């Protein structure tokens, strides 16, 4: 590996960044030259608030921005660069596609990250903001790759169908409605064989959980039905102990071995 460990994560809302790559960031935090870039399209101002959260007298977006900062402080490795694109929550899909791709592309052109991570075509949950951000990031990556250093790998967050089915059984046991693979806002799985990278982050999973738990207004989303007792946090540490990713670029050969790290093979 050449030591140029630059990772960019492009997401829609605060808390989208709290899992999926947070463990990878922790594992690489001390690598020579490691740099972590984070981009949010919106501050989530139109979201719902956990019914257990105290009454608020300010805009939800302002609270969620602070929660994002607190989450990465709790995690222990805040981004080296963080950008808010400041689009309206729920309306990112209405932004002209070229505008969104150019804004994301401008950041990628400045940073030239080795690995770019975003949402896949279904946005992981079918959320229109997620879908728009993922598609625009894919387009920006495609336009820029090959024109200079970096931009060597594009990955999409994903959940194995076998894992999704196991989680769904757990939801049913806890009295929660099972996820529907085609319903908006529910987690959508990908076929197991589409996962091209799976990072074992069990050694730093407690740090991922520490970040997740700072998104207090969204606790009903990030950990539905889970009380905040320590034993439940331990269960969440097991849940976030692996970070599976789909290899969007370069295309993965069918049957190729699953890589163990986002930078693996980028010598």
Buried (B, 14 or more C-beta within 10 A) or exposed (E): EEEBBBBBBBBBBBBBBBBBBBBBBBBBBEEEEBBBBBBBBBBBBBBEBBEEBEEEEEEBBEBBBBBBBBBBEBBBBBBEEBBBBEBBBBBBBEBEEEEBBBBBBEBBBEBBBBBBBBBBBBBBBBBBBBBBBBBBBBBBBBBBBEEEEBBBBBBBBBBBBEBBBEBBEBBEEEEEEBBEBEEEEBBBBBEBEBBBBBBBBBEBBBBBBBBBBBBBBBBBBBBEEBEEEEEBBEBBBEBBBBBBBBBBBEEBEEEEEBBEBBBBEBE
